[in-house]
Amino acid sequence: MARKMQKPIPWLPIDSRLFGPIFSFGHVHGFARAFLVIEIVLATLIVLGSMIFASMKVFGRI
C-alpha cells in the first residue's frame, strides 16, 4: 500500500496529499506499465511542443 502524506504542503493551491495516489502506479506490471510510461512521456512531449510553438508564435519566429 502506498505511503500517505500526513500534512499537506501549504503553498500549493490544491491538496498535495492527492499526488501520491494519482501518480503512483506501482501496482501496474508488464506491458501495461510500459504502455503507461510511453503515454506519460508522449503527453509531456506534446505539452512541451505546444508551449514552444506558442512562444514562437508570440515572439514572431513563425
Secondary structure, DSSP 8 states (H G I E B T S, - for coil): -----SS--TTSSS-GGGHHHHH--TT--THHHHHHHHHHHHHHHHHHHHHHHHHHHHTT--
